Amino acid sequence: FGGDSDGDDDEEGCGGGDGALPAVHTVLMESLLLYPYNWSAWLDLAEVCLDSQSYHNHHRNPPPAFTNTSTSKPPPNPSSTGNLLEEVEQQLSPLQQHWMYHFFLLHVWSDQCQADVSIRSEALALIHRLSILFPQSSHLQSATAVVYYNMSDYENAQRAFSHLRSRDPYRLEAMDVYSNILYVRGDRVPLSRLAHDAIAINKFRPECCCILGNYYSLRSNHVHAVKYFQRALRADRNCLSAWTLMGHEYIEMKNTPAAIEAYRRAVDVNPRDYRAWYGLGQTYEILGMMLYALLYYQKAASLRPYDARMWVAVGNCYQGLGRR
């Protein structure tokens, strides 16, 4: 109904041609430069960085100390590397002394501890430096425990969580991770105490439901465990722990179709977590579908390259296929 000029105007208004919308990370960085205390924006930026393929090959340098910026090394030039995280570091260079930027790095590194052992020491060093500014921070104590957990250092992780609970007994955030540790170590009494306390604090929180699921699973009551994991998912459909743990329970109940569905949902929530990929491999191995099992085990091994269990599983699949 309009002339050519109207169509051109509409195209520009809709973001076509020169009016194309900027990239997501660009908008997030501009927002953070204006107001660096928006933690939601930091979390969204972290997801963009973690999902980028280039991130995994990025050489992580420790953030500059809480000192004069004149002593800091200049950030790398993204035009020469094309690396997203390097571009983020350059654009956010005015904030590299800001404690919110350090919390952002800690969040990113905590996620990557599963795939890179070298990040562990950097993450723990950063937590120590932040603890100087926030000596009573429960978040930093929890981050320490989660870093140990992602490295399968369950003894230190349990010690850190125990110390956290003594300081903040009403905290439920990340307590589902603590229940995973107690489950793996077979500590029934502490897990029972944790479940009792979680119910008293807030029985409707997904963390509480995951704790109760682990409690019943340790007692081999898999039906009740699944019920509580389903309750956790009714409260939060993106609860990664609930999807993954429910898949484990369905494996114990020999309900492989339900286990596959649960693991696939977990992968949709976080494709960087090796546990769901490993669970898919186990499920298809049980079904005798070794090629599918090999595919998922290889994915788990790429996310957890230093874990011998991943490579043993890959080797068993090759042996089952007669390929040596």
C-alpha positions as CSV (number, residue, x, y, z in Angstrom):
1,F,0.0,0.0,0.0
2,G,3.0,2.4,0.2
3,G,5.7,3.5,-2.2
4,D,9.3,2.4,-2.3
5,S,10.4,5.0,0.1
6,D,8.0,3.8,2.8
7,G,9.3,0.3,2.4
8,D,12.9,1.5,2.8
9,D,11.9,3.4,5.9
10,D,10.3,0.3,7.3
11,E,13.4,-1.8,6.6
12,E,15.6,0.6,8.5
13,G,13.1,0.7,11.4
14,C,13.1,-3.0,11.6
15,G,16.9,-3.3,11.8
16,G,17.6,-4.1,8.2
17,G,20.7,-3.0,6.3
18,D,22.7,-0.4,8.2
19,G,20.1,-0.4,11.0
20,A,21.0,-3.9,12.1
21,L,20.7,-4.5,15.8
22,P,23.9,-4.7,17.8
23,A,25.2,-8.0,19.2
24,V,23.8,-9.2,22.6
25,H,27.2,-8.9,24.4
26,T,27.7,-5.4,23.0
27,V,24.4,-4.2,24.6
28,L,25.2,-6.0,27.9
29,M,28.7,-4.4,28.0
30,E,27.3,-0.9,27.3
31,S,24.7,-1.4,30.1
32,L,27.4,-2.6,32.6
33,L,29.7,0.4,31.8
34,L,26.8,2.7,32.7
35,Y,25.8,0.7,35.8
36,P,28.2,-2.1,36.9
37,Y,26.1,-3.2,39.8
38,N,23.5,-5.0,37.7
39,W,24.3,-8.7,38.5
40,S,21.7,-10.0,36.1
41,A,23.5,-8.3,33.2
42,W,26.8,-9.9,34.4
43,L,25.1,-13.3,34.5
44,D,23.8,-12.9,30.9
45,L,27.2,-11.8,29.7
46,A,28.8,-14.8,31.3
47,E,26.3,-17.1,29.5
48,V,27.2,-15.5,26.2
49,C,30.9,-16.0,26.8
50,L,30.6,-19.6,28.0
51,D,28.4,-20.5,25.0
52,S,30.9,-19.0,22.5
53,Q,33.1,-21.6,20.8
54,S,36.2,-19.4,21.1
55,Y,36.0,-19.2,24.9
56,H,37.4,-22.7,25.4
57,N,40.6,-21.8,23.6
58,H,41.1,-18.5,25.4
59,H,44.2,-18.1,27.5
60,R,42.9,-16.9,30.9
61,N,45.0,-14.2,32.5
62,P,44.4,-13.4,36.2
63,P,42.5,-10.1,36.7
64,P,44.4,-7.1,37.7
65,A,44.9,-6.6,41.4
66,F,42.9,-4.1,43.4
67,T,45.6,-1.5,42.9
68,N,46.4,1.4,40.6
69,T,45.3,0.8,37.0
70,S,48.5,2.2,35.7
71,T,50.4,-0.9,36.6
72,S,48.0,-3.2,34.8
73,K,48.8,-4.8,31.5
74,P,46.7,-3.4,28.6
75,P,43.9,-5.7,27.5
76,P,44.4,-7.8,24.3
77,N,43.2,-6.5,21.0
78,P,40.1,-8.5,19.8
79,S,40.6,-7.5,16.2
80,S,43.7,-9.6,16.0
81,T,42.3,-12.7,17.8
82,G,38.6,-12.6,17.1
83,N,38.0,-14.0,20.6
84,L,34.8,-13.0,22.3
85,L,36.1,-13.0,25.9
86,E,39.1,-11.0,24.8
87,E,36.7,-8.5,23.3
88,V,34.7,-8.4,26.6
89,E,38.0,-7.8,28.5
90,Q,38.9,-4.9,26.3
91,Q,35.5,-3.2,26.3
92,L,35.2,-3.6,30.1
93,S,38.8,-2.5,30.8
94,P,37.5,0.6,32.7
95,L,35.9,-1.9,35.1
96,Q,38.8,-4.3,35.6
97,Q,39.5,-2.9,39.0
98,H,35.8,-3.1,40.0
99,W,34.9,-5.9,42.4
100,M,31.8,-6.7,40.3
101,Y,34.0,-7.6,37.4
102,H,35.9,-10.0,39.6
103,F,32.7,-11.7,40.7
104,F,31.9,-12.1,37.0
105,L,35.2,-13.8,36.3
106,L,34.7,-16.0,39.3
107,H,31.3,-17.1,38.0
108,V,32.8,-17.9,34.6
109,W,35.8,-19.8,36.0
110,S,33.7,-21.8,38.4
111,D,31.8,-23.1,35.4
112,Q,35.0,-24.0,33.5
113,C,36.6,-25.8,36.5
114,Q,34.9,-29.0,35.1
115,A,36.9,-28.8,31.9
116,D,40.2,-27.2,32.9
117,V,42.2,-28.1,36.0
118,S,44.4,-25.0,35.6
119,I,41.5,-22.7,36.3
120,R,41.0,-24.1,39.8
121,S,44.0,-22.4,41.3
122,E,43.1,-19.1,39.6
123,A,39.5,-19.3,40.8
124,L,40.6,-20.0,44.4
125,A,43.2,-17.2,44.3
126,L,40.5,-14.8,43.1
127,I,38.1,-16.0,45.9
128,H,40.9,-15.3,48.4
129,R,41.4,-11.7,47.1
130,L,37.7,-11.0,47.1
131,S,37.5,-12.4,50.7
132,I,39.7,-9.5,51.7
133,L,37.0,-7.1,50.7
134,F,34.1,-9.3,51.8
135,P,35.4,-11.4,54.7
136,Q,32.0,-12.5,55.8
137,S,30.6,-13.3,52.4
138,S,28.6,-16.6,52.3
139,H,28.6,-16.4,48.5
140,L,32.4,-16.6,48.4
141,Q,32.4,-19.5,50.8
142,S,29.8,-21.3,48.7
143,A,31.9,-20.5,45.5
144,T,34.9,-22.1,47.2
145,A,33.0,-25.3,47.9
146,V,31.5,-25.4,44.4
147,V,35.0,-25.1,42.8
148,Y,36.2,-28.0,44.9
149,Y,33.1,-30.0,44.0
150,N,33.6,-29.4,40.2
151,M,37.1,-30.7,40.6
152,S,35.8,-33.9,42.4
153,D,37.7,-32.8,45.5
154,Y,34.8,-33.9,47.7
155,E,36.7,-33.9,51.0
156,N,37.6,-30.2,50.7
157,A,34.2,-29.4,49.3
158,Q,32.4,-31.0,52.2
159,R,34.6,-29.2,54.7
160,A,33.9,-25.9,53.0
161,F,30.1,-26.5,52.9
162,S,30.2,-27.6,56.6
163,H,31.9,-24.3,57.5
164,L,29.4,-22.4,55.4
165,R,26.4,-24.0,57.2
166,S,27.9,-23.2,60.6
167,R,28.2,-19.5,59.5
168,D,24.9,-19.3,57.7
169,P,22.6,-22.2,58.9
170,Y,19.5,-20.8,57.0
171,R,21.1,-20.7,53.6
172,L,19.6,-23.0,50.9
173,E,21.5,-21.8,47.8
174,A,23.9,-24.4,46.6
175,M,22.9,-26.8,49.4
176,D,21.7,-29.3,46.7
177,V,25.4,-29.5,45.7
178,Y,26.3,-30.2,49.3
179,S,23.7,-33.0,49.3
180,N,25.3,-34.5,46.2
181,I,28.6,-34.7,48.0
182,L,27.1,-36.3,51.0
183,Y,25.3,-38.8,48.8
184,V,28.5,-39.7,46.9
185,R,30.4,-40.1,50.2
186,G,27.5,-42.1,51.7
187,D,27.2,-39.9,54.8
188,R,23.7,-40.7,55.8
189,V,23.5,-38.9,59.1
190,P,24.7,-35.5,57.8
191,L,22.4,-35.9,54.8
192,S,19.5,-36.7,57.0
193,R,20.3,-33.6,59.2
194,L,20.6,-31.4,56.1
195,A,17.2,-32.7,54.7
196,H,15.5,-32.0,58.1
197,D,16.9,-28.5,58.3
198,A,16.0,-27.7,54.6
199,I,12.4,-28.7,55.3
200,A,12.3,-26.4,58.3
201,I,13.7,-23.5,56.3
202,N,11.5,-23.7,53.1
203,K,10.2,-27.1,51.9
204,F,9.0,-25.5,48.6
205,R,12.5,-24.5,47.3
206,P,13.9,-26.6,44.5
207,E,17.1,-27.0,46.5
208,C,15.2,-28.5,49.3
209,C,13.4,-31.0,47.0
210,C,16.8,-32.1,45.5
211,I,18.2,-32.6,49.0
212,L,15.2,-34.8,49.9
213,G,15.6,-36.7,46.6
214,N,19.2,-37.5,47.4
215,Y,18.2,-38.5,50.9
216,Y,15.6,-41.0,49.6
217,S,17.9,-42.2,46.9
218,L,20.6,-43.0,49.4
219,R,18.0,-45.1,51.2
220,S,17.3,-46.9,47.9
221,N,13.8,-45.5,47.8
222,H,13.9,-44.4,44.2
223,V,10.2,-43.8,43.8
224,H,10.2,-41.2,46.5
225,A,13.4,-39.7,45.1
226,V,11.8,-39.2,41.7
227,K,8.8,-37.6,43.3
228,Y,10.9,-35.0,45.0
229,F,12.9,-34.3,41.9
230,Q,9.7,-33.8,40.0
231,R,8.6,-31.3,42.7
232,A,11.9,-29.4,42.3
233,L,11.1,-29.2,38.5
234,R,7.6,-27.9,39.2
235,A,9.3,-25.1,41.1
236,D,12.0,-24.5,38.6
237,R,11.9,-26.2,35.1
238,N,15.5,-25.2,34.5
239,C,16.8,-26.9,37.7
240,L,19.8,-28.8,36.2
241,S,20.4,-31.0,39.3
242,A,16.9,-32.2,39.3
243,W,16.9,-33.3,35.7
244,T,20.3,-35.0,36.0
245,L,19.5,-36.7,39.3
246,M,16.1,-37.9,38.1
247,G,17.8,-39.5,35.2
248,H,20.1,-41.4,37.6
249,E,17.0,-42.6,39.5
250,Y,15.3,-43.8,36.3
251,I,18.5,-45.8,35.5
252,E,18.2,-47.5,38.9
253,M,14.5,-48.2,38.2
254,K,15.5,-49.6,34.8
255,N,13.3,-47.1,33.1
256,T,15.7,-46.2,30.2
257,P,13.2,-44.1,28.1
258,A,12.5,-41.8,31.0
259,A,16.2,-41.6,31.9
260,I,17.0,-40.6,28.3
261,E,14.3,-37.9,28.4
262,A,15.6,-36.5,31.7
263,Y,19.2,-36.4,30.6
264,R,18.3,-34.7,27.4
265,R,16.4,-32.1,29.3
266,A,19.5,-31.6,31.5
267,V,21.6,-31.1,28.3
268,D,19.1,-28.5,27.1
269,V,19.5,-26.6,30.4
270,N,23.3,-26.7,30.4
271,P,25.1,-28.4,27.5
272,R,28.5,-27.7,29.3
273,D,27.7,-30.1,32.2
274,Y,29.4,-33.4,31.6
275,R,27.1,-35.4,34.0
276,A,24.1,-35.5,31.7
277,W,26.2,-36.5,28.7
278,Y,27.8,-39.3,30.7
279,G,24.4,-40.4,31.8
280,L,23.2,-40.6,28.2
281,G,26.2,-42.7,27.4
282,Q,25.5,-45.1,30.3
283,T,21.8,-45.4,29.2
284,Y,22.6,-46.2,25.6
285,E,25.3,-48.6,26.7
286,I,22.7,-50.4,28.8
287,L,20.5,-50.6,25.7
288,G,23.4,-52.1,23.8
289,M,23.5,-49.1,21.4
290,M,27.3,-48.7,21.5
291,L,27.7,-46.1,18.8
292,Y,25.3,-43.8,20.5
293,A,27.0,-44.5,23.8
294,L,30.4,-43.7,22.3
295,L,29.1,-40.4,20.9
296,Y,27.9,-39.3,24.3
297,Y,30.9,-40.6,26.2
298,Q,33.2,-38.7,23.9
299,K,31.2,-35.5,24.5
300,A,31.5,-36.1,28.3
301,A,35.3,-36.7,27.9
302,S,35.7,-33.5,25.9
303,L,34.1,-31.6,28.8
304,R,36.0,-33.5,31.5
305,P,39.3,-34.4,29.8
306,Y,41.2,-35.2,33.0
307,D,38.6,-37.6,34.5
308,A,39.7,-41.2,34.0
309,R,36.2,-42.5,34.2
310,M,35.3,-40.7,30.9
311,W,38.1,-42.3,29.0
312,V,37.5,-45.7,30.5
313,A,33.9,-45.5,29.3
314,V,35.1,-44.5,25.8
315,G,37.6,-47.4,25.8
316,N,34.9,-49.8,26.8
317,C,32.7,-48.7,24.0
318,Y,35.5,-49.2,21.5
319,Q,36.1,-52.6,22.9
320,G,32.4,-53.4,22.6
321,L,32.5,-52.3,19.0
322,G,35.6,-54.4,18.3
323,R,37.7,-51.4,17.5
324,R,41.1,-51.4,19.2
